Amino acid sequence: MSTEPFHVTDSNFEDTLKKNKLVFVDFWANWCGPCRALAPTIVELAKEYSGKVLIGKLDVDENPVTAGKFQVFSIPTMIVFKDGKEAERLVGLCPKNKIAETLQKHSM
């Protein structure tokens, strides 16, 4: 697993879920201020959880199919997928410790 956030797209989304037991996806857009504020935290989490959780980012403007499928209406939205299914969702600019608690809960 990478120490950088994985670039999730409409075309690789399903395959990504199949190949990884635990996937965290940050649904974001470049024009979104809170998304840009969250970006360094996502990079830190990718490093800290390397080998345990695949941390990914999905640009909602470039990948509207997946964003629509999961009814992502507000960004940033972060979804934890466990065994290919949505396990938990966080919406809005969350502090790192809240995201880390969520990841810990699902990685046990």
N, C-alpha and C positions, 0 to 999 in steps of 0.2 A: 504494500500500500504506500501511496505517496505521502510526503510530508507537506505537500501543497494541496489546496482544495481541488478536487476533481471537477472538470468541466462537464456538467450534465446537460444533455440535449434531448430533444424529442426523439431523435434517432437512437440514442444509446441508453435511454432511461430504463426500459424494461430489462435489457441485458444486464445493466448495472445492478438492479435489484436482485436478479437471479444469481449473480456471481458473488454477492456479498450478503452475509447474514444481517448486518446492521449498517444502515445507510442514513446519514443525516444530510438533508438537502436544504440549502438556503435559497429560497425563491426571491430574486432581487431584480433590480433594473438600474442602469447607470445613472438615470436622472433622479433617482430616489435618494434624498439626503440621508435619512436614517439607514438605508442600505449601505451607503458608502461609509457611514460611521461604524457600522457593524463589521465591515470587511476585515479590519485588522484582527478582530476577535476570532473570526472564522479561520483566518490563517494560523493563529496561535492554536486553536483547537485541532486543526488538521495535523499540526506537529505533535501535539500532546497525545492525541488519540491514534496516531499512526500505528497500524497493525491491529487495532481493536475495532475502530469504527471508520467507515469510509465517509469522509466529509466532502460534500459536493456543493457546487453553486450552479443554479439554473437561472439564466437570464429570461425573464418572463416575456420580454419583447421579441426575443429571437426564438422562443420555444413556447408559443401560445397553446399548443395542443396539450402538453403535460400540465401546464398551469391551469388550463380550463378543466381538465379531467379531475384535478384535485380541488377545484373551486377556490383557487387562490385569488381572492378579490382585493386583499390588502397586502402591501409589502413593506418591510420584509416579513415573510412567513417562512418558518423553519419547520420541516416535518421529519420526524424520525420514522424510518421504515424498518421493521423487524420481520425477517423471513418473508420479504416481499409485500408486506401489508403495512398500512399506516398504523403506527403505535401511539404517536403523540404529536401534537402541533403546538407551536409557539408563534404568536403573532405580535409584531411590533419590535421595537428596539429593546432587546432584553440584555440584562447584564450577563457577563461571562459566567459568573457563578451559577446563575439560574439555568443556563444552557448546559453547563458541566454537570449539574445535579440531574438534569433530564437524561443526559447521555449515560451517566453512571447507573441510573435506575434501570435502563434498558440493556446495559452491557453485562449485567450480572447473570 
